[in-house]
């Protein structure tokens, strides 16, 4: 599957904004002070945006394991002695 560059990160930021707004709204409805609500929203945004950028990094890094090295074969004279 091929994504356009930064697709997962962009959707991660959208999700982070939505989660931060929802967290702030729920905190405000629960009676928290404005500074605590903003701090909580920023914390939620940073955590979820970090997860989005991390997922983007994992999906775009093309890790190719090194090919196994061939084992040297023994010369024909040594193989016949065994």
mmCIF file of the N, C-alpha and C atoms, coordinates in Angstrom:
data_MODEL
# 
_entry.id   MODEL 
# 
loop_
_atom_site.group_PDB 
_atom_site.id 
_atom_site.type_symbol 
_atom_site.label_atom_id 
_atom_site.label_alt_id 
_atom_site.label_comp_id 
_atom_site.label_asym_id 
_atom_site.label_entity_id 
_atom_site.label_seq_id 
_atom_site.pdbx_PDB_ins_code 
_atom_site.Cartn_x 
_atom_site.Cartn_y 
_atom_site.Cartn_z 
_atom_site.occupancy 
_atom_site.B_iso_or_equiv 
_atom_site.pdbx_formal_charge 
_atom_site.auth_seq_id 
_atom_site.auth_comp_id 
_atom_site.auth_asym_id 
_atom_site.auth_atom_id 
_atom_site.pdbx_PDB_model_num 
ATOM 1   N N  . UNK A 1 1  ? 0.845   -1.162  0.000  1.00 0.00 ? 1  UNK A N  1 
ATOM 2   C CA . UNK A 1 1  ? 0.000   0.000   0.000  1.00 0.00 ? 1  UNK A CA 1 
ATOM 3   C C  . UNK A 1 1  ? 0.898   1.234   0.000  1.00 0.00 ? 1  UNK A C  1 
ATOM 4   N N  . UNK A 1 2  ? 0.560   2.206   -0.837 1.00 0.00 ? 2  UNK A N  1 
ATOM 5   C CA . UNK A 1 2  ? 1.365   3.415   -0.954 1.00 0.00 ? 2  UNK A CA 1 
ATOM 6   C C  . UNK A 1 2  ? 0.519   4.619   -0.562 1.00 0.00 ? 2  UNK A C  1 
ATOM 7   N N  . UNK A 1 3  ? 1.060   5.432   0.317  1.00 0.00 ? 3  UNK A N  1 
ATOM 8   C CA . UNK A 1 3  ? 0.401   6.659   0.741  1.00 0.00 ? 3  UNK A CA 1 
ATOM 9   C C  . UNK A 1 3  ? 1.122   7.851   0.135  1.00 0.00 ? 3  UNK A C  1 
ATOM 10  N N  . UNK A 1 4  ? 0.398   8.938   -0.012 1.00 0.00 ? 4  UNK A N  1 
ATOM 11  C CA . UNK A 1 4  ? 1.068   10.191  -0.351 1.00 0.00 ? 4  UNK A CA 1 
ATOM 12  C C  . UNK A 1 4  ? 1.911   10.589  0.853  1.00 0.00 ? 4  UNK A C  1 
ATOM 13  N N  . UNK A 1 5  ? 2.968   11.379  0.644  1.00 0.00 ? 5  UNK A N  1 
ATOM 14  C CA . UNK A 1 5  ? 3.799   11.792  1.783  1.00 0.00 ? 5  UNK A CA 1 
ATOM 15  C C  . UNK A 1 5  ? 2.978   12.541  2.834  1.00 0.00 ? 5  UNK A C  1 
ATOM 16  N N  . UNK A 1 6  ? 3.226   12.230  4.061  1.00 0.00 ? 6  UNK A N  1 
ATOM 17  C CA . UNK A 1 6  ? 2.624   12.863  5.240  1.00 0.00 ? 6  UNK A CA 1 
ATOM 18  C C  . UNK A 1 6  ? 1.121   12.630  5.380  1.00 0.00 ? 6  UNK A C  1 
ATOM 19  N N  . UNK A 1 7  ? 0.579   11.613  4.749  1.00 0.00 ? 7  UNK A N  1 
ATOM 20  C CA . UNK A 1 7  ? -0.847  11.329  4.883  1.00 0.00 ? 7  UNK A CA 1 
ATOM 21  C C  . UNK A 1 7  ? -1.180  10.901  6.305  1.00 0.00 ? 7  UNK A C  1 
ATOM 22  N N  . UNK A 1 8  ? -0.433  9.975   6.833  1.00 0.00 ? 8  UNK A N  1 
ATOM 23  C CA . UNK A 1 8  ? -0.705  9.481   8.187  1.00 0.00 ? 8  UNK A CA 1 
ATOM 24  C C  . UNK A 1 8  ? -0.444  10.577  9.218  1.00 0.00 ? 8  UNK A C  1 
ATOM 25  N N  . UNK A 1 9  ? 0.603   11.359  9.013  1.00 0.00 ? 9  UNK A N  1 
ATOM 26  C CA . UNK A 1 9  ? 0.899   12.451  9.947  1.00 0.00 ? 9  UNK A CA 1 
ATOM 27  C C  . UNK A 1 9  ? -0.194  13.512  9.906  1.00 0.00 ? 9  UNK A C  1 
ATOM 28  N N  . UNK A 1 10 ? -0.689  13.834  8.718  1.00 0.00 ? 10 UNK A N  1 
ATOM 29  C CA . UNK A 1 10 ? -1.754  14.830  8.598  1.00 0.00 ? 10 UNK A CA 1 
ATOM 30  C C  . UNK A 1 10 ? -3.018  14.366  9.319  1.00 0.00 ? 10 UNK A C  1 
ATOM 31  N N  . UNK A 1 11 ? -3.410  13.114  9.118  1.00 0.00 ? 11 UNK A N  1 
ATOM 32  C CA . UNK A 1 11 ? -4.594  12.599  9.800  1.00 0.00 ? 11 UNK A CA 1 
ATOM 33  C C  . UNK A 1 11 ? -4.346  12.460  11.298 1.00 0.00 ? 11 UNK A C  1 
ATOM 34  N N  . UNK A 1 12 ? -3.088  12.202  11.679 1.00 0.00 ? 12 UNK A N  1 
ATOM 35  C CA . UNK A 1 12 ? -2.757  12.168  13.099 1.00 0.00 ? 12 UNK A CA 1 
ATOM 36  C C  . UNK A 1 12 ? -2.920  13.525  13.762 1.00 0.00 ? 12 UNK A C  1 
ATOM 37  N N  . UNK A 1 13 ? -2.547  14.587  13.040 1.00 0.00 ? 13 UNK A N  1 
ATOM 38  C CA . UNK A 1 13 ? -2.725  15.937  13.582 1.00 0.00 ? 13 UNK A CA 1 
ATOM 39  C C  . UNK A 1 13 ? -4.208  16.285  13.653 1.00 0.00 ? 13 UNK A C  1 
ATOM 40  N N  . UNK A 1 14 ? -4.982  15.895  12.623 1.00 0.00 ? 14 UNK A N  1 
ATOM 41  C CA . UNK A 1 14 ? -6.426  16.131  12.684 1.00 0.00 ? 14 UNK A CA 1 
ATOM 42  C C  . UNK A 1 14 ? -7.040  15.417  13.889 1.00 0.00 ? 14 UNK A C  1 
ATOM 43  N N  . UNK A 1 15 ? -6.651  14.172  14.089 1.00 0.00 ? 15 UNK A N  1 
ATOM 44  C CA . UNK A 1 15 ? -7.147  13.419  15.230 1.00 0.00 ? 15 UNK A CA 1 
ATOM 45  C C  . UNK A 1 15 ? -6.700  14.052  16.549 1.00 0.00 ? 15 UNK A C  1 
ATOM 46  N N  . UNK A 1 16 ? -5.476  14.551  16.578 1.00 0.00 ? 16 UNK A N  1 
ATOM 47  C CA . UNK A 1 16 ? -4.962  15.188  17.796 1.00 0.00 ? 16 UNK A CA 1 
ATOM 48  C C  . UNK A 1 16 ? -5.735  16.459  18.116 1.00 0.00 ? 16 UNK A C  1 
ATOM 49  N N  . UNK A 1 17 ? -6.059  17.236  17.102 1.00 0.00 ? 17 UNK A N  1 
ATOM 50  C CA . UNK A 1 17 ? -6.845  18.457  17.337 1.00 0.00 ? 17 UNK A CA 1 
ATOM 51  C C  . UNK A 1 17 ? -8.230  18.096  17.862 1.00 0.00 ? 17 UNK A C  1 
ATOM 52  N N  . UNK A 1 18 ? -8.853  17.103  17.246 1.00 0.00 ? 18 UNK A N  1 
ATOM 53  C CA . UNK A 1 18 ? -10.191 16.692  17.691 1.00 0.00 ? 18 UNK A CA 1 
ATOM 54  C C  . UNK A 1 18 ? -10.145 16.162  19.127 1.00 0.00 ? 18 UNK A C  1 
ATOM 55  N N  . UNK A 1 19 ? -9.147  15.358  19.449 1.00 0.00 ? 19 UNK A N  1 
ATOM 56  C CA . UNK A 1 19 ? -9.051  14.811  20.801 1.00 0.00 ? 19 UNK A CA 1 
ATOM 57  C C  . UNK A 1 19 ? -8.741  15.911  21.823 1.00 0.00 ? 19 UNK A C  1 
ATOM 58  N N  . UNK A 1 20 ? -7.914  16.892  21.443 1.00 0.00 ? 20 UNK A N  1 
ATOM 59  C CA . UNK A 1 20 ? -7.585  17.978  22.364 1.00 0.00 ? 20 UNK A CA 1 
ATOM 60  C C  . UNK A 1 20 ? -8.810  18.851  22.632 1.00 0.00 ? 20 UNK A C  1 
ATOM 61  N N  . UNK A 1 21 ? -9.573  19.135  21.584 1.00 0.00 ? 21 UNK A N  1 
ATOM 62  C CA . UNK A 1 21 ? -10.783 19.945  21.772 1.00 0.00 ? 21 UNK A CA 1 
ATOM 63  C C  . UNK A 1 21 ? -11.800 19.185  22.623 1.00 0.00 ? 21 UNK A C  1 
ATOM 64  N N  . UNK A 1 22 ? -11.958 17.896  22.350 1.00 0.00 ? 22 UNK A N  1 
ATOM 65  C CA . UNK A 1 22 ? -12.896 17.102  23.139 1.00 0.00 ? 22 UNK A CA 1 
ATOM 66  C C  . UNK A 1 22 ? -12.442 17.017  24.596 1.00 0.00 ? 22 UNK A C  1 
ATOM 67  N N  . UNK A 1 23 ? -11.136 16.851  24.815 1.00 0.00 ? 23 UNK A N  1 
ATOM 68  C CA . UNK A 1 23 ? -10.621 16.782  26.177 1.00 0.00 ? 23 UNK A CA 1 
ATOM 69  C C  . UNK A 1 23 ? -10.831 18.099  26.915 1.00 0.00 ? 23 UNK A C  1 
ATOM 70  N N  . UNK A 1 24 ? -10.570 19.206  26.224 1.00 0.00 ? 24 UNK A N  1 
ATOM 71  C CA . UNK A 1 24 ? -10.769 20.516  26.852 1.00 0.00 ? 24 UNK A CA 1 
ATOM 72  C C  . UNK A 1 24 ? -12.254 20.750  27.139 1.00 0.00 ? 24 UNK A C  1 
ATOM 73  N N  . UNK A 1 25 ? -13.100 20.372  26.215 1.00 0.00 ? 25 UNK A N  1 
ATOM 74  C CA . UNK A 1 25 ? -14.545 20.563  26.416 1.00 0.00 ? 25 UNK A CA 1 
ATOM 75  C C  . UNK A 1 25 ? -15.038 19.728  27.591 1.00 0.00 ? 25 UNK A C  1 
ATOM 76  N N  . UNK A 1 26 ? -14.606 18.471  27.650 1.00 0.00 ? 26 UNK A N  1 
ATOM 77  C CA . UNK A 1 26 ? -15.016 17.622  28.770 1.00 0.00 ? 26 UNK A CA 1 
ATOM 78  C C  . UNK A 1 26 ? -14.473 18.148  30.094 1.00 0.00 ? 26 UNK A C  1 
ATOM 79  N N  . UNK A 1 27 ? -13.244 18.660  30.082 1.00 0.00 ? 27 UNK A N  1 
ATOM 80  C CA . UNK A 1 27 ? -12.685 19.234  31.307 1.00 0.00 ? 27 UNK A CA 1 
ATOM 81  C C  . UNK A 1 27 ? -13.422 20.470  31.753 1.00 0.00 ? 27 UNK A C  1 
ATOM 82  N N  . UNK A 1 28 ? -13.813 21.298  30.791 1.00 0.00 ? 28 UNK A N  1 
ATOM 83  C CA . UNK A 1 28 ? -14.573 22.507  31.110 1.00 0.00 ? 28 UNK A CA 1 
ATOM 84  C C  . UNK A 1 28 ? -15.951 22.144  31.658 1.00 0.00 ? 28 UNK A C  1 
ATOM 85  N N  . UNK A 1 29 ? -16.580 21.135  31.067 1.00 0.00 ? 29 UNK A N  1 
ATOM 86  C CA . UNK A 1 29 ? -17.895 20.699  31.540 1.00 0.00 ? 29 UNK A CA 1 
ATOM 87  C C  . UNK A 1 29 ? -17.808 20.091  32.940 1.00 0.00 ? 29 UNK A C  1 
ATOM 88  N N  . UNK A 1 30 ? -16.654 19.534  33.287 1.00 0.00 ? 30 UNK A N  1 
ATOM 89  C CA . UNK A 1 30 ? -16.486 18.926  34.611 1.00 0.00 ? 30 UNK A CA 1 
ATOM 90  C C  . UNK A 1 30 ? -16.153 19.963  35.673 1.00 0.00 ? 30 UNK A C  1 
ATOM 91  N N  . UNK A 1 31 ? -15.944 21.219  35.248 1.00 0.00 ? 31 UNK A N  1 
ATOM 92  C CA . UNK A 1 31 ? -15.709 22.277  36.220 1.00 0.00 ? 31 UNK A CA 1 
ATOM 93  C C  . UNK A 1 31 ? -14.250 22.621  36.454 1.00 0.00 ? 31 UNK A C  1 
ATOM 94  N N  . UNK A 1 32 ? -13.361 22.191  35.586 1.00 0.00 ? 32 UNK A N  1 
ATOM 95  C CA . UNK A 1 32 ? -11.943 22.517  35.760 1.00 0.00 ? 32 UNK A CA 1 
ATOM 96  C C  . UNK A 1 32 ? -11.696 23.974  35.373 1.00 0.00 ? 32 UNK A C  1 
ATOM 97  N N  . UNK A 1 33 ? -10.614 24.521  35.893 1.00 0.00 ? 33 UNK A N  1 
ATOM 98  C CA . UNK A 1 33 ? -10.275 25.903  35.570 1.00 0.00 ? 33 UNK A CA 1 
ATOM 99  C C  . UNK A 1 33 ? -9.723  25.987  34.143 1.00 0.00 ? 33 UNK A C  1 
ATOM 100 N N  . UNK A 1 34 ? -9.745  27.193  33.581 1.00 0.00 ? 34 UNK A N  1 
ATOM 101 C CA . UNK A 1 34 ? -9.347  27.384  32.188 1.00 0.00 ? 34 UNK A CA 1 
ATOM 102 C C  . UNK A 1 34 ? -7.888  27.024  31.959 1.00 0.00 ? 34 UNK A C  1 
ATOM 103 N N  . UNK A 1 35 ? -7.004  27.367  32.889 1.00 0.00 ? 35 UNK A N  1 
ATOM 104 C CA . UNK A 1 35 ? -5.586  27.046  32.688 1.00 0.00 ? 35 UNK A CA 1 
ATOM 105 C C  . UNK A 1 35 ? -5.357  25.531  32.708 1.00 0.00 ? 35 UNK A C  1 
ATOM 106 N N  . UNK A 1 36 ? -6.057  24.825  33.576 1.00 0.00 ? 36 UNK A N  1 
ATOM 107 C CA . UNK A 1 36 ? -5.929  23.371  33.603 1.00 0.00 ? 36 UNK A CA 1 
ATOM 108 C C  . UNK A 1 36 ? -6.498  22.746  32.332 1.00 0.00 ? 36 UNK A C  1 
ATOM 109 N N  . UNK A 1 37 ? -7.605  23.277  31.851 1.00 0.00 ? 37 UNK A N  1 
ATOM 110 C CA . UNK A 1 37 ? -8.229  22.760  30.634 1.00 0.00 ? 37 UNK A CA 1 
ATOM 111 C C  . UNK A 1 37 ? -7.296  22.956  29.441 1.00 0.00 ? 37 UNK A C  1 
ATOM 112 N N  . UNK A 1 38 ? -6.676  24.113  29.325 1.00 0.00 ? 38 UNK A N  1 
ATOM 113 C CA . UNK A 1 38 ? -5.744  24.367  28.223 1.00 0.00 ? 38 UNK A CA 1 
ATOM 114 C C  . UNK A 1 38 ? -4.505  23.483  28.328 1.00 0.00 ? 38 UNK A C  1 
ATOM 115 N N  . UNK A 1 39 ? -3.994  23.331  29.525 1.00 0.00 ? 39 UNK A N  1 
ATOM 116 C CA . UNK A 1 39 ? -2.832  22.474  29.720 1.00 0.00 ? 39 UNK A CA 1 
ATOM 117 C C  . UNK A 1 39 ? -3.164  21.028  29.362 1.00 0.00 ? 39 UNK A C  1 
ATOM 118 N N  . UNK A 1 40 ? -4.323  20.580  29.746 1.00 0.00 ? 40 UNK A N  1 
ATOM 119 C CA . UNK A 1 40 ? -4.762  19.227  29.425 1.00 0.00 ? 40 UNK A CA 1 
ATOM 120 C C  . UNK A 1 40 ? -4.930  19.053  27.917 1.00 0.00 ? 40 UNK A C  1 
ATOM 121 N N  . UNK A 1 41 ? -5.513  20.033  27.238 1.00 0.00 ? 41 UNK A N  1 
ATOM 122 C CA . UNK A 1 41 ? -5.689  19.966  25.792 1.00 0.00 ? 41 UNK A CA 1 
ATOM 123 C C  . UNK A 1 41 ? -4.364  19.942  25.053 1.00 0.00 ? 41 UNK A C  1 
ATOM 124 N N  . UNK A 1 42 ? -3.422  20.751  25.481 1.00 0.00 ? 42 UNK A N  1 
ATOM 125 C CA . UNK A 1 42 ? -2.099  20.776  24.847 1.00 0.00 ? 42 UNK A CA 1 
ATOM 126 C C  . UNK A 1 42 ? -1.385  19.449  25.055 1.00 0.00 ? 42 UNK A C  1 
ATOM 127 N N  . UNK A 1 43 ? -1.481  18.898  26.245 1.00 0.00 ? 43 UNK A N  1 
ATOM 128 C CA . UNK A 1 43 ? -0.840  17.610  26.520 1.00 0.00 ? 43 UNK A CA 1 
ATOM 129 C C  . UNK A 1 43 ? -1.422  16.507  25.637 1.00 0.00 ? 43 UNK A C  1 
ATOM 130 N N  . UNK A 1 44 ? -2.723  16.454  25.525 1.00 0.00 ? 44 UNK A N  1 
ATOM 131 C CA . UNK A 1 44 ? -3.369  15.444  24.681 1.00 0.00 ? 44 UNK A CA 1 
ATOM 132 C C  . UNK A 1 44 ? -2.969  15.640  23.225 1.00 0.00 ? 44 UNK A C  1 
ATOM 133 N N  . UNK A 1 45 ? -2.920  16.893  22.770 1.00 0.00 ? 45 UNK A N  1 
ATOM 134 C CA . UNK A 1 45 ? -2.520  17.172  21.390 1.00 0.00 ? 45 UNK A CA 1 
ATOM 135 C C  . UNK A 1 45 ? -1.095  16.692  21.118 1.00 0.00 ? 45 UNK A C  1 
ATOM 136 N N  . UNK A 1 46 ? -0.179  17.007  22.009 1.00 0.00 ? 46 UNK A N  1 
ATOM 137 C CA . UNK A 1 46 ? 1.227   16.632  21.792 1.00 0.00 ? 46 UNK A CA 1 
ATOM 138 C C  . UNK A 1 46 ? 1.392   15.120  21.770 1.00 0.00 ? 46 UNK A C  1 
ATOM 139 N N  . UNK A 1 47 ? 0.721   14.425  22.657 1.00 0.00 ? 47 UNK A N  1 
ATOM 140 C CA . UNK A 1 47 ? 0.854   12.967  22.699 1.00 0.00 ? 47 UNK A CA 1 
ATOM 141 C C  . UNK A 1 47 ? 0.309   12.327  21.434 1.00 0.00 ? 47 UNK A C  1 
ATOM 142 N N  . UNK A 1 48 ? -0.877  12.715  21.013 1.00 0.00 ? 48 UNK A N  1 
ATOM 143 C CA . UNK A 1 48 ? -1.491  12.072  19.847 1.00 0.00 ? 48 UNK A CA 1 
ATOM 144 C C  . UNK A 1 48 ? -0.798  12.498  18.554 1.00 0.00 ? 48 UNK A C  1 
ATOM 145 N N  . UNK A 1 49 ? -0.379  13.747  18.450 1.00 0.00 ? 49 UNK A N  1 
ATOM 146 C CA . UNK A 1 49 ? 0.366   14.180  17.261 1.00 0.00 ? 49 UNK A CA 1 
ATOM 147 C C  . UNK A 1 49 ? 1.699   13.451  17.181 1.00 0.00 ? 49 UNK A C  1 
ATOM 148 N N  . UNK A 1 50 ? 2.338   13.238  18.314 1.00 0.00 ? 50 UNK A N  1 
ATOM 149 C CA . UNK A 1 50 ? 3.588   12.463  18.333 1.00 0.00 ? 50 UNK A CA 1 
ATOM 150 C C  . UNK A 1 50 ? 3.377   11.038  17.856 1.00 0.00 ? 50 UNK A C  1 
ATOM 151 N N  . UNK A 1 51 ? 2.273   10.440  18.261 1.00 0.00 ? 51 UNK A N  1 
ATOM 152 C CA . UNK A 1 51 ? 1.951   9.094   17.767 1.00 0.00 ? 51 UNK A CA 1 
ATOM 153 C C  . UNK A 1 51 ? 1.720   9.099   16.263 1.00 0.00 ? 51 UNK A C  1 
ATOM 154 N N  . UNK A 1 52 ? 1.063   10.127  15.749 1.00 0.00 ? 52 UNK A N  1 
ATOM 155 C CA . UNK A 1 52 ? 0.826   10.227  14.313 1.00 0.00 ? 52 UNK A CA 1 
ATOM 156 C C  . UNK A 1 52 ? 2.116   10.368  13.524 1.00 0.00 ? 52 UNK A C  1 
ATOM 157 N N  . UNK A 1 53 ? 3.014   11.228  14.001 1.00 0.00 ? 53 UNK A N  1 
ATOM 158 C CA . UNK A 1 53 ? 4.296   11.394  13.312 1.00 0.00 ? 53 UNK A CA 1 
ATOM 159 C C  . UNK A 1 53 ? 5.162   10.151  13.448 1.00 0.00 ? 53 UNK A C  1 
ATOM 160 N N  . UNK A 1 54 ? 5.077   9.480   14.579 1.00 0.00 ? 54 UNK A N  1 
ATOM 161 C CA . UNK A 1 54 ? 5.816   8.227   14.737 1.00 0.00 ? 54 UNK A CA 1 
ATOM 162 C C  . UNK A 1 54 ? 5.309   7.151   13.799 1.00 0.00 ? 54 UNK A C  1 
ATOM 163 N N  . UNK A 1 55 ? 3.998   7.067   13.645 1.00 0.00 ? 55 UNK A N  1 
ATOM 164 C CA . UNK A 1 55 ? 3.431   6.092   12.703 1.00 0.00 ? 55 UNK A CA 1 
ATOM 165 C C  . UNK A 1 55 ? 3.853   6.419   11.279 1.00 0.00 ? 55 UNK A C  1 
ATOM 166 N N  . UNK A 1 56 ? 3.898   7.697   10.939 1.00 0.00 ? 56 UNK A N  1 
ATOM 167 C CA . UNK A 1 56 ? 4.350   8.102   9.603  1.00 0.00 ? 56 UNK A CA 1 
ATOM 168 C C  . UNK A 1 56 ? 5.801   7.678   9.388  1.00 0.00 ? 56 UNK A C  1 
ATOM 169 N N  . UNK A 1 57 ? 6.619   7.866   10.395 1.00 0.00 ? 57 UNK A N  1 
ATOM 170 C CA . UNK A 1 57 ? 8.031   7.490   10.267 1.00 0.00 ? 57 UNK A CA 1 
ATOM 171 C C  . UNK A 1 57 ? 8.186   5.982   10.098 1.00 0.00 ? 57 UNK A C  1 
ATOM 172 N N  . UNK A 1 58 ? 7.430   5.219   10.853 1.00 0.00 ? 58 UNK A N  1 
ATOM 173 C CA . UNK A 1 58 ? 7.528   3.765   10.757 1.00 0.00 ? 58 UNK A CA 1 
ATOM 174 C C  . UNK A 1 58 ? 7.076   3.275   9.385  1.00 0.00 ? 58 UNK A C  1 
ATOM 175 N N  . UNK A 1 59 ? 6.015   3.874   8.856  1.00 0.00 ? 59 UNK A N  1 
ATOM 176 C CA . UNK A 1 59 ? 5.480   3.422   7.576  1.00 0.00 ? 59 UNK A CA 1 
ATOM 177 C C  . UNK A 1 59 ? 6.315   3.859   6.380  1.00 0.00 ? 59 UNK A C  1 
ATOM 178 N N  . UNK A 1 60 ? 7.076   4.952   6.508  1.00 0.00 ? 60 UNK A N  1 
ATOM 179 C CA . UNK A 1 60 ? 7.824   5.445   5.354  1.00 0.00 ? 60 UNK A CA 1 
ATOM 180 C C  . UNK A 1 60 ? 9.268   4.986   5.319  1.00 0.00 ? 60 UNK A C  1 
ATOM 181 N N  . UNK A 1 61 ? 9.791   4.503   6.402  1.00 0.00 ? 61 UNK A N  1 
ATOM 182 C CA . UNK A 1 61 ? 11.173  4.031   6.401  1.00 0.00 ? 61 UNK A CA 1 
ATOM 183 C C  . UNK A 1 61 ? 11.194  2.650   5.767  1.00 0.00 ? 61 UNK A C  1 
ATOM 184 N N  . UNK A 1 62 ? 11.928  2.537   4.688  1.00 0.00 ? 62 UNK A N  1 
ATOM 185 C CA . UNK A 1 62 ? 11.987  1.256   3.990  1.00 0.00 ? 62 UNK A CA 1 
ATOM 186 C C  . UNK A 1 62 ? 13.168  0.440   4.487  1.00 0.00 ? 62 UNK A C  1 
ATOM 187 N N  . UNK A 1 63 ? 12.946  -0.357  5.488  1.00 0.00 ? 63 UNK A N  1 
ATOM 188 C CA . UNK A 1 63 ? 14.017  -1.183  6.036  1.00 0.00 ? 63 UNK A CA 1 
ATOM 189 C C  . UNK A 1 63 ? 14.137  -2.437  5.192  1.00 0.00 ? 63 UNK A C  1 
ATOM 190 N N  . UNK A 1 64 ? 15.316  -2.631  4.636  1.00 0.00 ? 64 UNK A N  1 
ATOM 191 C CA . UNK A 1 64 ? 15.582  -3.835  3.854  1.00 0.00 ? 64 UNK A CA 1 
ATOM 192 C C  . UNK A 1 64 ? 16.708  -4.583  4.558  1.00 0.00 ? 64 UNK A C  1 
ATOM 193 N N  . UNK A 1 65 ? 16.429  -5.780  5.062  1.00 0.00 ? 65 UNK A N  1 
ATOM 194 C CA . UNK A 1 65 ? 17.486  -6.512  5.769  1.00 0.00 ? 65 UNK A CA 1 
ATOM 195 C C  . UNK A 1 65 ? 18.588  -6.906  4.784  1.00 0.00 ? 65 UNK A C  1 
ATOM 196 N N  . UNK A 1 66 ? 19.831  -6.952  5.261  1.00 0.00 ? 66 UNK A N  1 
ATOM 197 C CA . UNK A 1 66 ? 20.922  -7.328  4.369  1.00 0.00 ? 66 UNK A CA 1 
ATOM 198 C C  . UNK A 1 66 ? 20.778  -8.775  3.901  1.00 0.00 ? 66 UNK A C  1 
ATOM 199 N N  . UNK A 1 67 ? 21.221  -9.009  2.690  1.00 0.00 ? 67 UNK A N  1 
ATOM 200 C CA . UNK A 1 67 ? 21.154  -10.363 2.138  1.00 0.00 ? 67 UNK A CA 1 
ATOM 201 C C  . UNK A 1 67 ? 22.158  -11.241 2.871  1.00 0.00 ? 67 UNK A C  1 
ATOM 202 N N  . UNK A 1 68 ? 21.822  -12.504 3.105  1.00 0.00 ? 68 UNK A N  1 
ATOM 203 C CA . UNK A 1 68 ? 22.763  -13.390 3.795  1.00 0.00 ? 68 UNK A CA 1 
ATOM 204 C C  . UNK A 1 68 ? 23.992  -13.637 2.919  1.00 0.00 ? 68 UNK A C  1 
ATOM 205 N N  . UNK A 1 69 ? 25.119  -13.673 3.568  1.00 0.00 ? 69 UNK A N  1 
ATOM 206 C CA . UNK A 1 69 ? 26.373  -13.924 2.840  1.00 0.00 ? 69 UNK A CA 1 
ATOM 207 C C  . UNK A 1 69 ? 26.483  -15.409 2.517  1.00 0.00 ? 69 UNK A C  1 
ATOM 208 N N  . UNK A 1 70 ? 26.919  -15.719 1.317  1.00 0.00 ? 70 UNK A N  1 
ATOM 209 C CA . UNK A 1 70 ? 27.083  -17.139 0.988  1.00 0.00 ? 70 UNK A CA 1 
ATOM 210 C C  . UNK A 1 70 ? 28.252  -17.736 1.774  1.00 0.00 ? 70 UNK A C  1 
ATOM 211 N N  . UNK A 1 71 ? 28.075  -18.966 2.209  1.00 0.00 ? 71 UNK A N  1 
ATOM 212 C CA . UNK A 1 71 ? 29.155  -19.636 2.932  1.00 0.00 ? 71 UNK A CA 1 
ATOM 213 C C  . UNK A 1 71 ? 30.154  -20.178 1.920  1.00 0.00 ? 71 UNK A C  1 
ATOM 214 N N  . UNK A 1 72 ? 31.425  -19.996 2.202  1.00 0.00 ? 72 UNK A N  1 
ATOM 215 C CA . UNK A 1 72 ? 32.420  -20.502 1.249  1.00 0.00 ? 72 UNK A CA 1 
ATOM 216 C C  . UNK A 1 72 ? 32.395  -22.033 1.214  1.00 0.00 ? 72 UNK A C  1 
ATOM 217 N N  . UNK A 1 73 ? 32.401  -22.567 0.023  1.00 0.00 ? 73 UNK A N  1 
ATOM 218 C CA . UNK A 1 73 ? 32.393  -24.031 -0.098 1.00 0.00 ? 73 UNK A CA 1 
ATOM 219 C C  . UNK A 1 73 ? 33.830  -24.556 -0.042 1.00 0.00 ? 73 UNK A C  1 
ATOM 220 N N  . UNK A 1 74 ? 33.956  -25.793 0.415  1.00 0.00 ? 74 UNK A N  1 
ATOM 221 C CA . UNK A 1 74 ? 35.272  -26.402 0.527  1.00 0.00 ? 74 UNK A CA 1 
ATOM 222 C C  . UNK A 1 74 ? 35.730  -26.873 -0.852 1.00 0.00 ? 74 UNK A C  1 
ATOM 223 N N  . UNK A 1 75 ? 37.035  -26.828 -1.103 1.00 0.00 ? 75 UNK A N  1 
ATOM 224 C CA . UNK A 1 75 ? 37.528  -27.345 -2.386 1.00 0.00 ? 75 UNK A CA 1 
ATOM 225 C C  . UNK A 1 75 ? 37.203  -28.831 -2.521 1.00 0.00 ? 75 UNK A C  1 
ATOM 226 N N  . UNK A 1 76 ? 37.203  -29.347 -3.739 1.00 0.00 ? 76 UNK A N  1 
ATOM 227 C CA . UNK A 1 76 ? 36.819  -30.733 -4.019 1.00 0.00 ? 76 UNK A CA 1 
ATOM 228 C C  . UNK A 1 76 ? 37.737  -31.732 -3.334 1.00 0.00 ? 76 UNK A C  1 
ATOM 229 N N  . UNK A 1 77 ? 39.027  -31.429 -3.176 1.00 0.00 ? 77 UNK A N  1 
ATOM 230 C CA . UNK A 1 77 ? 39.972  -32.353 -2.536 1.00 0.00 ? 77 UNK A CA 1 
ATOM 231 C C  . UNK A 1 77 ? 39.617  -32.562 -1.068 1.00 0.00 ? 77 UNK A C  1 
ATOM 232 N N  . UNK A 1 78 ? 39.249  -31.504 -0.352 1.00 0.00 ? 78 UNK A N  1 
ATOM 233 C CA . UNK A 1 78 ? 38.937  -31.611 1.056  1.00 0.00 ? 78 UNK A CA 1 
ATOM 234 C C  . UNK A 1 78 ? 37.595  -32.309 1.279  1.00 0.00 ? 78 UNK A C  1 
ATOM 235 N N  . UNK A 1 79 ? 36.666  -32.180 0.369  1.00 0.00 ? 79 UNK A N  1 
ATOM 236 C CA . UNK A 1 79 ? 35.355  -32.800 0.515  1.00 0.00 ? 79 UNK A CA 1 
ATOM 237 C C  . UNK A 1 79 ? 35.463  -34.325 0.381  1.00 0.00 ? 79 UNK A C  1 
ATOM 238 N N  . UNK A 1 80 ? 36.382  -34.830 -0.451 1.00 0.00 ? 80 UNK A N  1 
ATOM 239 C CA . UNK A 1 80 ? 36.489  -36.264 -0.653 1.00 0.00 ? 80 UNK A CA 1 
ATOM 240 C C  . UNK A 1 80 ? 37.109  -36.965 0.550  1.00 0.00 ? 80 UNK A C  1 
ATOM 241 N N  . UNK A 1 81 ? 37.893  -36.276 1.393  1.00 0.00 ? 81 UNK A N  1 
ATOM 242 C CA . UNK A 1 81 ? 38.518  -36.878 2.568  1.00 0.00 ? 81 UNK A CA 1 
ATOM 243 C C  . UNK A 1 81 ? 37.501  -37.199 3.651  1.00 0.00 ? 81 UNK A C  1 
ATOM 244 N N  . UNK A 1 82 ? 36.386  -36.539 3.664  1.00 0.00 ? 82 UNK A N  1 
ATOM 245 C CA . UNK A 1 82 ? 35.431  -36.721 4.747  1.00 0.00 ? 82 UNK A CA 1 
ATOM 246 C C  . UNK A 1 82 ? 34.546  -37.879 4.573  1.00 0.00 ? 82 UNK A C  1 
# 
